[in-house]
């Protein structure tokens, strides 16, 4: 595996800060099919995977911005192997978040828009906050949505066979029909600080299209 990354961060003035990161990853995996001697799955082959990332973002601290963060992300991924051939995907995203504070409350809001070349556009909002009821007692909570696309290996993993069946299964393969996970999640809790310190909370989440590995039987 070969991996590299560069980062840059600088203050533009008293209110603005800019940072950016870029990187890449190249890896090769040799796939073995010791059982199959004939047909399209016969023999060994090499799967080559590449990933490129670019993420610029800026932070602005002002009267109501503590700070306001806006950014973008570009992710380009590809894979080539002797069984499936060439596959690629692109993800472009825009996001922003801001924190509002008063003497007893703090609220943070954020939103992210993903444009995935395989799954289209996905909007993910989120809000969280904390309220100091009295000195030493804080109520906090959060609610939001998340979008998680399948990994490339989940989609396009070349079929490979085990040397011997394992629990009735004879191999593993990717699944091109996978859909992205969509998650709504929330939590609420109470934190107290004093002679006795502690926290109690309640968490809730709802997953749609939860990823689950499956083998070939």
MIDREN-82380 format. One line per field, with one value per residue: residue number from 1; residue in three letters; x, y, z of N, C-alpha, C in turn. Coordinates in Angstrom, 3 decimals. Layout:
N
pos <- c(NUM | ...)
code <- c(ALA | ...)
n_u <- c(X | ...)
n_v <- c(Y | ...)
n_w <- c(Z | ...)
ca_u <- c(X | ...)
ca_v <- c(Y | ...)
ca_w <- c(Z | ...)
c_u <- c(X | ...)
c_v <- c(Y | ...)
c_w <- c(Z | ...)
//
This chain:
217
pos <- c(1 | 2 | 3 | 4 | 5 | 6 | 7 | 8 | 9 | 10 | 11 | 12 | 13 | 14 | 15 | 16 | 17 | 18 | 19 | 20 | 21 | 22 | 23 | 24 | 25 | 26 | 27 | 28 | 29 | 30 | 31 | 32 | 33 | 34 | 35 | 36 | 37 | 38 | 39 | 40 | 41 | 42 | 43 | 44 | 45 | 46 | 47 | 48 | 49 | 50 | 51 | 52 | 53 | 54 | 55 | 56 | 57 | 58 | 59 | 60 | 61 | 62 | 63 | 64 | 65 | 66 | 67 | 68 | 69 | 70 | 71 | 72 | 73 | 74 | 75 | 76 | 77 | 78 | 79 | 80 | 81 | 82 | 83 | 84 | 85 | 86 | 87 | 88 | 89 | 90 | 91 | 92 | 93 | 94 | 95 | 96 | 97 | 98 | 99 | 100 | 101 | 102 | 103 | 104 | 105 | 106 | 107 | 108 | 109 | 110 | 111 | 112 | 113 | 114 | 115 | 116 | 117 | 118 | 119 | 120 | 121 | 122 | 123 | 124 | 125 | 126 | 127 | 128 | 129 | 130 | 131 | 132 | 133 | 134 | 135 | 136 | 137 | 138 | 139 | 140 | 141 | 142 | 143 | 144 | 145 | 146 | 147 | 148 | 149 | 150 | 151 | 152 | 153 | 154 | 155 | 156 | 157 | 158 | 159 | 160 | 161 | 162 | 163 | 164 | 165 | 166 | 167 | 168 | 169 | 170 | 171 | 172 | 173 | 174 | 175 | 176 | 177 | 178 | 179 | 180 | 181 | 182 | 183 | 184 | 185 | 186 | 187 | 188 | 189 | 190 | 191 | 192 | 193 | 194 | 195 | 196 | 197 | 198 | 199 | 200 | 201 | 202 | 203 | 204 | 205 | 206 | 207 | 208 | 209 | 210 | 211 | 212 | 213 | 214 | 215 | 216 | 217)
code <- c(UNK | UNK | UNK | UNK | UNK | UNK | UNK | UNK | UNK | UNK | UNK | UNK | UNK | UNK | UNK | UNK | UNK | UNK | UNK | UNK | UNK | UNK | UNK | UNK | UNK | UNK | UNK | UNK | UNK | UNK | UNK | UNK | UNK | UNK | UNK | UNK | UNK | UNK | UNK | UNK | UNK | UNK | UNK | UNK | UNK | UNK | UNK | UNK | UNK | UNK | UNK | UNK | UNK | UNK | UNK | UNK | UNK | UNK | UNK | UNK | UNK | UNK | UNK | UNK | UNK | UNK | UNK | UNK | UNK | UNK | UNK | UNK | UNK | UNK | UNK | UNK | UNK | UNK | UNK | UNK | UNK | UNK | UNK | UNK | UNK | UNK | UNK | UNK | UNK | UNK | UNK | UNK | UNK | UNK | UNK | UNK | UNK | UNK | UNK | UNK | UNK | UNK | UNK | UNK | UNK | UNK | UNK | UNK | UNK | UNK | UNK | UNK | UNK | UNK | UNK | UNK | UNK | UNK | UNK | UNK | UNK | UNK | UNK | UNK | UNK | UNK | UNK | UNK | UNK | UNK | UNK | UNK | UNK | UNK | UNK | UNK | UNK | UNK | UNK | UNK | UNK | UNK | UNK | UNK | UNK | UNK | UNK | UNK | UNK | UNK | UNK | UNK | UNK | UNK | UNK | UNK | UNK | UNK | UNK | UNK | UNK | UNK | UNK | UNK | UNK | UNK | UNK | UNK | UNK | UNK | UNK | UNK | UNK | UNK | UNK | UNK | UNK | UNK | UNK | UNK | UNK | UNK | UNK | UNK | UNK | UNK | UNK | UNK | UNK | UNK | UNK | UNK | UNK | UNK | UNK | UNK | UNK | UNK | UNK | UNK | UNK | UNK | UNK | UNK | UNK | UNK | UNK | UNK | UNK | UNK | UNK | UNK | UNK | UNK | UNK | UNK | UNK)
n_u <- c(0.844 | 0.499 | 0.499 | -0.252 | -0.261 | -1.047 | -1.152 | -2.453 | -2.590 | -3.660 | -3.913 | -5.986 | -6.861 | -7.843 | -10.362 | -10.799 | -9.878 | -8.122 | -7.973 | -6.737 | -6.708 | -5.198 | -4.895 | -3.918 | -4.329 | -2.979 | -3.328 | -2.713 | -4.177 | -3.777 | -5.827 | -6.960 | -7.987 | -8.110 | -9.677 | -11.197 | -10.659 | -11.392 | -13.206 | -14.611 | -13.866 | -11.548 | -8.180 | -5.593 | -5.615 | -4.919 | -6.153 | -6.433 | -6.549 | -7.516 | -7.530 | -8.468 | -8.372 | -9.678 | -10.043 | -11.011 | -11.554 | -13.039 | -12.947 | -14.837 | -14.890 | -17.062 | -19.485 | -21.843 | -20.847 | -19.161 | -16.944 | -18.163 | -18.164 | -17.372 | -17.173 | -15.825 | -15.757 | -14.079 | -14.043 | -12.592 | -12.734 | -11.480 | -11.237 | -9.535 | -9.465 | -8.807 | -11.160 | -13.637 | -13.090 | -12.887 | -13.972 | -15.484 | -16.099 | -17.482 | -17.574 | -18.909 | -19.109 | -20.718 | -20.617 | -21.633 | -21.415 | -22.383 | -22.024 | -23.987 | -24.034 | -25.090 | -25.370 | -26.324 | -26.894 | -26.054 | -25.985 | -25.566 | -25.618 | -25.751 | -25.212 | -25.054 | -24.441 | -24.362 | -23.230 | -23.356 | -21.946 | -23.024 | -25.321 | -26.739 | -28.037 | -27.783 | -29.080 | -28.055 | -28.962 | -28.212 | -28.575 | -27.569 | -27.418 | -26.972 | -28.087 | -27.737 | -29.298 | -29.317 | -26.602 | -24.171 | -25.859 | -26.707 | -28.601 | -28.575 | -28.675 | -29.142 | -29.867 | -30.174 | -29.369 | -27.676 | -25.686 | -24.352 | -22.306 | -21.779 | -18.635 | -16.043 | -15.088 | -17.198 | -19.038 | -17.723 | -16.045 | -14.010 | -15.041 | -14.011 | -12.850 | -13.021 | -10.500 | -11.484 | -14.895 | -16.529 | -18.451 | -20.589 | -20.368 | -18.767 | -17.316 | -16.565 | -17.936 | -18.478 | -21.343 | -23.243 | -25.743 | -26.128 | -27.515 | -27.140 | -26.535 | -28.941 | -29.396 | -31.215 | -30.765 | -30.779 | -30.311 | -30.658 | -29.763 | -28.684 | -26.478 | -24.595 | -22.659 | -20.755 | -20.399 | -21.014 | -20.649 | -21.981 | -23.773 | -26.662 | -28.367 | -30.305 | -30.548 | -31.364 | -31.852 | -32.402 | -31.944 | -31.662 | -31.334 | -29.101 | -25.731 | -24.612 | -22.436 | -22.270 | -21.814 | -20.988 | -23.009)
n_v <- c(-1.193 | 2.232 | 5.433 | 8.875 | 12.314 | 15.791 | 18.839 | 22.067 | 25.038 | 28.210 | 31.567 | 34.014 | 36.531 | 38.274 | 37.185 | 35.135 | 31.811 | 29.465 | 26.173 | 23.208 | 19.927 | 17.255 | 14.138 | 10.731 | 7.242 | 4.151 | 0.781 | -2.737 | -5.929 | -9.354 | -11.780 | -14.990 | -18.037 | -20.985 | -23.278 | -23.235 | -24.190 | -23.837 | -21.717 | -18.319 | -17.518 | -18.788 | -19.362 | -17.029 | -13.482 | -9.939 | -7.232 | -3.819 | -0.822 | 2.597 | 5.838 | 9.209 | 12.287 | 15.495 | 18.309 | 21.379 | 23.977 | 26.612 | 28.803 | 31.069 | 33.478 | 35.450 | 37.876 | 36.282 | 33.861 | 30.995 | 28.901 | 29.835 | 27.288 | 26.371 | 24.196 | 21.964 | 18.820 | 16.464 | 13.321 | 10.724 | 7.535 | 4.397 | 1.173 | -1.604 | -4.807 | -8.233 | -9.639 | -8.166 | -5.827 | -2.358 | -0.013 | 2.917 | 5.746 | 8.859 | 11.359 | 14.375 | 16.981 | 19.467 | 21.375 | 22.821 | 24.375 | 25.763 | 27.365 | 28.515 | 30.525 | 31.353 | 32.787 | 30.568 | 28.556 | 26.448 | 25.879 | 23.912 | 23.766 | 22.009 | 21.101 | 18.955 | 18.277 | 15.723 | 14.623 | 11.859 | 9.797 | 7.289 | 7.121 | 9.481 | 12.651 | 13.490 | 14.741 | 15.807 | 16.840 | 18.227 | 18.800 | 19.942 | 20.474 | 22.140 | 22.851 | 24.702 | 24.121 | 24.721 | 25.717 | 23.302 | 21.366 | 20.055 | 19.791 | 17.962 | 17.304 | 15.763 | 15.519 | 14.073 | 13.286 | 10.806 | 9.773 | 6.981 | 5.624 | 2.466 | 0.746 | 0.458 | -2.129 | -3.560 | -3.338 | -4.113 | -6.243 | -8.761 | -12.101 | -14.655 | -17.863 | -20.087 | -22.297 | -24.533 | -25.337 | -23.185 | -23.339 | -24.054 | -22.197 | -21.165 | -19.116 | -15.568 | -12.466 | -9.330 | -7.082 | -5.603 | -4.513 | -3.237 | -0.759 | 2.620 | 3.251 | 4.846 | 6.890 | 7.903 | 9.496 | 10.091 | 11.636 | 12.195 | 13.647 | 13.897 | 15.710 | 15.964 | 17.871 | 18.080 | 17.434 | 14.801 | 13.245 | 12.592 | 11.022 | 10.559 | 9.037 | 8.758 | 6.975 | 6.825 | 5.310 | 4.849 | 2.706 | 2.364 | 0.072 | -1.306 | -2.310 | -5.632 | -8.281 | -11.038 | -14.378 | -16.763 | -19.494)
n_w <- c(0.000 | -0.780 | 0.579 | 0.851 | 1.983 | 2.226 | 4.076 | 4.825 | 6.708 | 7.686 | 9.013 | 7.779 | 8.551 | 11.576 | 11.890 | 10.021 | 9.201 | 7.256 | 5.971 | 4.437 | 3.045 | 1.275 | -0.405 | -1.165 | -1.972 | -2.823 | -3.531 | -3.828 | -4.135 | -3.997 | -5.291 | -4.512 | -5.935 | -5.186 | -5.497 | -7.852 | -11.133 | -13.727 | -16.041 | -15.641 | -13.097 | -12.513 | -11.373 | -10.176 | -9.491 | -9.590 | -7.735 | -8.102 | -6.351 | -6.024 | -4.500 | -4.171 | -2.461 | -1.577 | 0.453 | 1.202 | 3.657 | 5.634 | 8.477 | 10.345 | 12.766 | 14.470 | 15.655 | 16.032 | 15.346 | 16.150 | 15.869 | 12.552 | 10.235 | 6.985 | 4.214 | 1.679 | -0.056 | -2.004 | -3.409 | -5.091 | -6.342 | -7.433 | -9.074 | -10.436 | -11.828 | -12.797 | -12.993 | -12.673 | -14.022 | -14.825 | -12.438 | -11.060 | -8.870 | -7.738 | -5.252 | -4.295 | -1.982 | 0.054 | 3.031 | 6.182 | 9.405 | 12.573 | 15.759 | 18.387 | 21.266 | 24.599 | 27.897 | 29.274 | 27.488 | 24.693 | 21.288 | 18.437 | 14.965 | 11.891 | 8.439 | 5.618 | 2.240 | 0.004 | -3.149 | -4.863 | -7.297 | -7.779 | -6.196 | -6.181 | -4.860 | -1.399 | 1.589 | 4.738 | 7.749 | 11.057 | 14.552 | 17.734 | 21.288 | 24.500 | 27.780 | 30.640 | 33.460 | 36.247 | 38.349 | 37.899 | 36.822 | 33.743 | 30.829 | 27.858 | 24.288 | 21.029 | 17.517 | 14.312 | 10.849 | 8.914 | 6.126 | 4.626 | 2.316 | 0.635 | 1.004 | -1.493 | -1.698 | -0.671 | -2.714 | -5.156 | -4.718 | -5.930 | -6.728 | -4.597 | -3.600 | -0.765 | 0.508 | 1.803 | 2.555 | 4.880 | 7.621 | 5.960 | 3.942 | 0.908 | -0.203 | -0.833 | -2.017 | -3.795 | -3.769 | -6.051 | -5.830 | -3.442 | -1.281 | -0.030 | 3.483 | 5.503 | 8.172 | 10.957 | 13.987 | 17.518 | 20.745 | 24.270 | 27.357 | 30.827 | 32.805 | 35.759 | 37.999 | 40.847 | 44.344 | 43.962 | 40.846 | 37.619 | 34.863 | 32.892 | 30.204 | 27.123 | 24.128 | 20.688 | 17.516 | 13.996 | 11.455 | 7.951 | 5.362 | 6.480 | 6.421 | 5.954 | 6.093 | 3.803 | 2.779 | 0.126 | -0.435)
ca_u <- c(0.000 | 1.161 | -0.421 | 0.383 | -1.193 | -0.493 | -2.083 | -2.100 | -3.459 | -3.150 | -4.849 | -6.073 | -6.909 | -8.283 | -11.646 | -10.826 | -8.821 | -8.306 | -7.180 | -7.034 | -5.958 | -5.301 | -4.157 | -4.227 | -3.983 | -2.888 | -3.041 | -2.968 | -4.502 | -3.787 | -6.964 | -6.655 | -9.110 | -7.433 | -10.571 | -11.709 | -9.615 | -11.920 | -14.232 | -14.191 | -13.324 | -10.384 | -6.852 | -5.351 | -5.524 | -4.602 | -7.107 | -5.742 | -7.499 | -6.955 | -8.406 | -7.962 | -9.180 | -9.381 | -11.017 | -10.745 | -12.580 | -12.717 | -13.587 | -15.016 | -15.335 | -17.611 | -20.389 | -22.718 | -20.218 | -18.219 | -16.935 | -18.879 | -17.277 | -17.904 | -16.150 | -16.181 | -14.990 | -14.114 | -13.487 | -12.631 | -12.288 | -11.524 | -10.698 | -9.362 | -8.983 | -8.978 | -12.474 | -14.721 | -12.675 | -12.700 | -15.117 | -15.101 | -17.172 | -17.081 | -18.422 | -18.655 | -19.950 | -20.634 | -21.132 | -21.462 | -21.906 | -22.168 | -22.354 | -24.535 | -23.902 | -25.528 | -24.814 | -26.747 | -27.214 | -25.166 | -26.645 | -24.749 | -26.390 | -24.912 | -25.873 | -24.114 | -25.056 | -23.495 | -23.612 | -22.640 | -22.177 | -23.808 | -26.547 | -27.398 | -27.855 | -28.254 | -28.998 | -27.916 | -28.947 | -27.939 | -28.626 | -27.262 | -27.423 | -26.829 | -28.731 | -27.402 | -30.533 | -28.781 | -25.175 | -23.831 | -26.789 | -26.796 | -29.375 | -28.007 | -29.324 | -28.736 | -30.711 | -29.689 | -29.402 | -26.381 | -25.700 | -23.113 | -22.270 | -20.984 | -17.239 | -15.841 | -14.912 | -18.538 | -19.725 | -17.024 | -15.058 | -14.018 | -15.400 | -12.915 | -13.328 | -12.229 | -9.890 | -12.451 | -16.121 | -16.531 | -19.837 | -21.512 | -20.104 | -17.602 | -16.576 | -17.041 | -18.011 | -19.141 | -22.763 | -23.479 | -27.101 | -26.205 | -27.979 | -26.456 | -27.204 | -29.521 | -29.550 | -31.713 | -30.329 | -30.952 | -30.018 | -30.913 | -29.102 | -28.568 | -25.146 | -24.512 | -21.307 | -20.770 | -19.727 | -21.220 | -20.666 | -22.522 | -24.511 | -27.648 | -28.747 | -31.140 | -30.110 | -32.296 | -31.391 | -33.168 | -31.110 | -32.287 | -30.321 | -27.901 | -24.819 | -24.379 | -21.678 | -22.860 | -20.910 | -21.597 | -23.259)
ca_v <- c(0.000 | 3.529 | 6.462 | 10.170 | 13.385 | 17.107 | 19.694 | 23.484 | 25.789 | 29.554 | 32.612 | 35.067 | 37.739 | 37.936 | 36.489 | 34.016 | 30.797 | 28.569 | 24.952 | 22.278 | 18.672 | 16.475 | 12.893 | 9.619 | 5.898 | 3.141 | -0.535 | -3.910 | -7.137 | -10.563 | -12.633 | -16.399 | -18.952 | -22.279 | -24.386 | -23.172 | -24.398 | -23.522 | -20.682 | -16.930 | -17.313 | -19.656 | -18.770 | -15.893 | -12.204 | -8.818 | -6.130 | -2.556 | 0.152 | 3.936 | 6.777 | 10.578 | 13.119 | 16.922 | 18.914 | 22.725 | 24.502 | 27.908 | 29.075 | 32.501 | 33.785 | 36.800 | 38.121 | 35.132 | 32.693 | 30.542 | 29.690 | 29.298 | 26.480 | 25.957 | 23.408 | 21.111 | 17.579 | 15.724 | 11.981 | 9.945 | 6.180 | 3.502 | -0.178 | -2.388 | -6.165 | -9.115 | -10.287 | -7.216 | -4.777 | -1.019 | 0.623 | 4.168 | 6.510 | 10.195 | 11.991 | 15.794 | 17.375 | 20.791 | 21.302 | 23.985 | 24.235 | 26.943 | 27.208 | 29.711 | 30.395 | 32.416 | 32.552 | 29.279 | 27.590 | 26.306 | 25.133 | 23.754 | 23.274 | 21.672 | 20.491 | 18.425 | 17.826 | 14.816 | 14.250 | 10.608 | 9.408 | 6.054 | 7.178 | 10.777 | 13.646 | 13.137 | 15.872 | 15.318 | 17.909 | 17.812 | 19.844 | 19.488 | 21.592 | 21.907 | 23.891 | 24.649 | 24.393 | 25.442 | 25.445 | 21.904 | 20.454 | 20.393 | 18.919 | 18.037 | 16.419 | 15.881 | 14.813 | 14.316 | 12.250 | 10.486 | 9.001 | 6.211 | 4.821 | 1.235 | 0.765 | -0.123 | -3.570 | -4.119 | -3.365 | -4.694 | -7.245 | -9.912 | -13.366 | -15.556 | -19.088 | -20.633 | -23.614 | -25.510 | -24.679 | -22.733 | -23.254 | -24.159 | -21.177 | -21.537 | -17.977 | -14.211 | -11.664 | -8.048 | -7.015 | -4.332 | -4.039 | -2.605 | 0.612 | 3.309 | 3.347 | 6.132 | 6.755 | 8.965 | 9.181 | 11.156 | 11.299 | 13.221 | 13.214 | 14.806 | 15.642 | 16.747 | 18.056 | 18.570 | 16.447 | 13.585 | 13.534 | 11.489 | 11.348 | 9.583 | 9.388 | 7.880 | 7.020 | 6.219 | 5.375 | 4.072 | 2.426 | 1.831 | -0.583 | -1.575 | -3.245 | -6.894 | -9.152 | -12.334 | -15.206 | -17.589 | -20.837)
ca_w <- c(0.000 | -0.802 | 1.048 | 1.034 | 2.328 | 2.494 | 4.798 | 4.901 | 7.594 | 7.894 | 9.401 | 6.777 | 9.382 | 12.928 | 11.881 | 9.086 | 9.121 | 6.118 | 5.995 | 3.345 | 3.049 | 0.046 | -0.237 | -2.045 | -1.506 | -3.864 | -2.961 | -4.666 | -3.375 | -4.821 | -4.984 | -4.749 | -6.152 | -5.273 | -5.806 | -9.210 | -12.135 | -15.047 | -16.088 | -15.453 | -11.758 | -12.317 | -11.248 | -9.303 | -10.184 | -8.707 | -7.712 | -7.816 | -5.830 | -5.880 | -3.812 | -4.149 | -1.574 | -1.477 | 1.361 | 1.713 | 4.558 | 6.233 | 9.760 | 10.568 | 14.121 | 14.553 | 16.774 | 16.235 | 14.732 | 17.185 | 14.623 | 11.405 | 9.399 | 5.691 | 3.535 | 0.548 | -0.090 | -3.261 | -3.225 | -6.325 | -6.020 | -8.573 | -8.894 | -11.649 | -11.598 | -13.938 | -13.006 | -12.860 | -14.929 | -14.264 | -11.802 | -10.411 | -8.242 | -7.316 | -4.249 | -4.053 | -0.843 | 0.668 | 4.395 | 7.033 | 10.774 | 13.389 | 17.174 | 19.030 | 22.720 | 25.505 | 29.227 | 29.830 | 26.425 | 23.542 | 20.211 | 17.234 | 13.828 | 10.749 | 7.294 | 4.632 | 0.998 | -0.748 | -4.508 | -5.109 | -8.693 | -7.820 | -5.394 | -6.275 | -3.811 | -0.068 | 2.504 | 6.119 | 8.765 | 12.430 | 15.563 | 19.093 | 22.218 | 25.933 | 28.577 | 32.062 | 34.200 | 37.404 | 38.476 | 38.104 | 36.138 | 32.325 | 29.952 | 26.509 | 23.329 | 19.628 | 16.577 | 12.963 | 9.825 | 8.316 | 4.888 | 4.538 | 1.095 | 0.770 | 0.588 | -2.816 | -1.557 | -0.476 | -4.001 | -6.298 | -4.311 | -6.851 | -6.095 | -4.254 | -2.956 | 0.337 | 0.230 | 2.306 | 3.017 | 6.268 | 8.123 | 4.847 | 2.930 | 0.096 | -0.725 | -0.602 | -3.232 | -3.638 | -4.125 | -6.732 | -5.546 | -2.129 | -1.175 | 1.076 | 4.778 | 5.898 | 9.615 | 11.820 | 15.344 | 18.496 | 22.138 | 25.270 | 28.576 | 31.973 | 33.412 | 36.976 | 38.523 | 42.219 | 45.179 | 43.191 | 39.420 | 36.845 | 33.647 | 32.447 | 28.845 | 26.316 | 22.735 | 19.734 | 16.128 | 13.031 | 10.292 | 6.751 | 4.513 | 7.273 | 5.766 | 6.648 | 5.198 | 3.509 | 1.987 | -0.904 | 0.081)
c_u <- c(0.876 | 0.153 | 0.352 | -0.671 | -0.420 | -1.567 | -1.543 | -3.097 | -2.837 | -4.273 | -4.820 | -6.152 | -7.422 | -9.553 | -11.624 | -9.625 | -9.146 | -7.429 | -7.632 | -6.180 | -6.211 | -4.475 | -4.592 | -3.788 | -4.032 | -2.570 | -3.400 | -3.203 | -4.521 | -4.928 | -6.643 | -7.942 | -8.559 | -8.343 | -10.921 | -10.569 | -10.085 | -12.961 | -13.688 | -13.600 | -12.050 | -9.114 | -6.798 | -5.335 | -5.299 | -5.665 | -6.360 | -6.768 | -6.802 | -8.000 | -7.716 | -8.928 | -8.717 | -10.454 | -10.525 | -11.871 | -12.082 | -13.527 | -13.652 | -15.582 | -15.777 | -18.575 | -21.260 | -22.094 | -19.068 | -17.599 | -17.923 | -17.866 | -18.000 | -16.792 | -16.722 | -15.290 | -15.171 | -13.375 | -13.677 | -11.987 | -12.415 | -10.884 | -10.611 | -8.855 | -9.351 | -10.332 | -13.598 | -14.367 | -12.491 | -14.009 | -14.640 | -16.328 | -16.604 | -18.091 | -17.977 | -19.610 | -19.680 | -21.211 | -20.876 | -21.990 | -21.568 | -22.640 | -22.831 | -24.467 | -24.509 | -24.949 | -25.198 | -26.981 | -26.126 | -25.864 | -25.712 | -25.612 | -25.434 | -25.729 | -24.804 | -24.913 | -24.042 | -24.081 | -22.762 | -22.968 | -22.980 | -25.178 | -27.249 | -27.135 | -28.479 | -28.036 | -29.017 | -27.853 | -28.657 | -28.046 | -28.311 | -27.228 | -27.253 | -27.405 | -28.362 | -28.615 | -30.218 | -27.300 | -24.946 | -24.753 | -26.992 | -27.637 | -28.822 | -28.728 | -28.826 | -29.701 | -30.203 | -29.787 | -28.002 | -26.587 | -24.348 | -23.176 | -21.467 | -19.530 | -17.110 | -15.715 | -16.254 | -19.268 | -19.046 | -15.942 | -15.113 | -14.318 | -14.158 | -13.457 | -12.413 | -11.626 | -10.801 | -13.706 | -16.040 | -17.981 | -20.844 | -21.307 | -18.805 | -16.838 | -17.209 | -17.051 | -18.657 | -20.594 | -23.053 | -24.848 | -27.235 | -26.694 | -27.248 | -27.258 | -27.740 | -29.920 | -30.143 | -31.352 | -30.540 | -30.571 | -30.385 | -30.323 | -29.054 | -27.189 | -25.137 | -23.083 | -21.404 | -19.956 | -19.851 | -21.341 | -21.209 | -23.272 | -25.465 | -28.113 | -29.628 | -30.745 | -31.124 | -31.720 | -32.264 | -32.340 | -31.974 | -31.175 | -29.015 | -27.033 | -24.622 | -23.616 | -22.365 | -21.899 | -21.709 | -21.786 | -23.461)
c_v <- c(1.238 | 4.595 | 7.768 | 11.223 | 14.673 | 17.947 | 21.116 | 24.190 | 27.162 | 30.493 | 33.699 | 36.439 | 37.317 | 37.101 | 35.204 | 33.102 | 29.853 | 27.341 | 24.032 | 21.035 | 17.956 | 15.213 | 11.844 | 8.309 | 4.943 | 1.811 | -1.630 | -5.112 | -8.318 | -11.467 | -14.066 | -17.196 | -20.371 | -23.430 | -24.413 | -23.254 | -24.041 | -22.411 | -19.315 | -16.662 | -18.105 | -18.833 | -17.598 | -14.605 | -11.108 | -7.735 | -4.865 | -1.480 | 1.502 | 4.868 | 8.134 | 11.433 | 14.571 | 17.557 | 20.291 | 23.170 | 25.809 | 28.078 | 30.596 | 32.710 | 35.236 | 36.899 | 36.913 | 33.832 | 32.225 | 29.172 | 29.095 | 28.552 | 26.109 | 25.211 | 22.601 | 19.877 | 16.917 | 14.410 | 11.210 | 8.588 | 5.301 | 2.172 | -0.873 | -3.775 | -7.027 | -9.777 | -9.322 | -6.162 | -3.460 | -0.489 | 1.899 | 4.838 | 7.846 | 10.713 | 13.445 | 16.252 | 18.819 | 20.681 | 22.619 | 23.697 | 25.495 | 26.669 | 28.545 | 29.501 | 31.609 | 32.083 | 31.187 | 28.200 | 27.577 | 25.410 | 25.095 | 23.137 | 23.013 | 21.028 | 20.069 | 17.920 | 17.000 | 14.583 | 13.050 | 10.134 | 8.122 | 6.189 | 8.541 | 11.664 | 13.189 | 14.338 | 15.362 | 16.505 | 17.348 | 19.036 | 19.229 | 20.711 | 21.159 | 23.107 | 23.679 | 25.089 | 25.218 | 25.106 | 23.964 | 20.912 | 20.937 | 19.332 | 19.076 | 17.053 | 16.676 | 15.077 | 15.097 | 13.089 | 12.043 | 9.624 | 8.314 | 5.342 | 3.546 | 1.462 | 0.098 | -1.640 | -4.258 | -4.285 | -4.264 | -5.695 | -8.430 | -11.202 | -14.207 | -16.722 | -19.468 | -21.964 | -24.741 | -24.755 | -24.349 | -22.522 | -23.253 | -23.142 | -21.508 | -20.338 | -16.644 | -13.446 | -10.324 | -8.117 | -5.645 | -3.743 | -3.376 | -1.165 | 1.301 | 3.233 | 4.765 | 6.011 | 8.037 | 8.582 | 10.383 | 10.689 | 12.486 | 12.732 | 14.311 | 14.598 | 16.505 | 16.717 | 18.686 | 17.631 | 15.063 | 13.974 | 12.335 | 11.977 | 10.203 | 10.013 | 8.334 | 8.074 | 6.282 | 6.352 | 4.463 | 3.938 | 1.897 | 1.303 | -0.799 | -2.621 | -4.482 | -7.823 | -10.507 | -13.086 | -16.027 | -18.984 | -21.820)
c_w <- c(0.000 | -0.413 | 1.227 | 1.313 | 2.544 | 3.174 | 4.838 | 5.811 | 7.825 | 8.307 | 8.342 | 7.431 | 10.753 | 12.947 | 11.062 | 9.248 | 7.974 | 6.314 | 4.873 | 3.511 | 1.737 | 0.241 | -1.231 | -1.439 | -2.683 | -3.202 | -3.951 | -3.771 | -4.334 | -4.366 | -5.398 | -4.921 | -6.286 | -5.683 | -7.290 | -10.222 | -13.541 | -14.934 | -15.725 | -14.072 | -11.508 | -12.150 | -10.289 | -10.136 | -9.151 | -8.862 | -7.279 | -7.485 | -5.680 | -5.263 | -3.780 | -3.329 | -1.626 | -0.605 | 1.810 | 2.647 | 5.178 | 7.510 | 9.957 | 11.963 | 14.174 | 15.711 | 17.081 | 15.731 | 15.621 | 16.951 | 13.626 | 10.539 | 8.113 | 4.965 | 2.392 | 0.592 | -1.450 | -3.058 | -4.527 | -6.047 | -7.258 | -8.279 | -10.248 | -11.258 | -12.794 | -14.021 | -13.338 | -13.906 | -14.196 | -13.700 | -11.112 | -9.819 | -7.785 | -6.284 | -4.101 | -2.955 | -0.451 | 2.072 | 5.128 | 8.424 | 11.558 | 14.811 | 17.724 | 20.539 | 23.423 | 26.879 | 29.779 | 28.769 | 25.357 | 22.528 | 19.013 | 16.141 | 12.675 | 9.646 | 6.293 | 3.435 | 0.226 | -2.132 | -4.905 | -6.522 | -8.818 | -7.162 | -5.428 | -5.075 | -2.502 | 0.847 | 3.935 | 7.080 | 10.159 | 13.342 | 16.927 | 20.007 | 23.653 | 26.684 | 30.046 | 32.859 | 35.438 | 37.465 | 38.765 | 37.427 | 34.701 | 31.612 | 28.539 | 25.596 | 21.917 | 18.773 | 15.169 | 12.088 | 9.275 | 7.080 | 4.769 | 3.294 | 1.331 | 0.360 | -0.779 | -2.747 | -1.325 | -1.805 | -5.027 | -5.903 | -5.276 | -6.094 | -5.832 | -3.434 | -1.799 | -0.086 | 0.677 | 2.725 | 4.506 | 6.688 | 6.983 | 3.742 | 2.183 | -0.441 | -0.387 | -1.922 | -2.908 | -4.080 | -4.735 | -6.429 | -4.177 | -2.239 | -0.020 | 2.369 | 4.974 | 7.363 | 10.207 | 13.250 | 16.252 | 19.883 | 23.022 | 26.577 | 29.623 | 32.609 | 34.665 | 37.513 | 39.904 | 43.073 | 44.557 | 41.724 | 38.657 | 35.623 | 33.328 | 31.063 | 28.200 | 24.862 | 21.866 | 18.339 | 15.266 | 11.768 | 9.153 | 5.846 | 5.272 | 6.582 | 6.620 | 5.708 | 5.009 | 2.595 | 0.975 | -0.359 | -1.073)
//
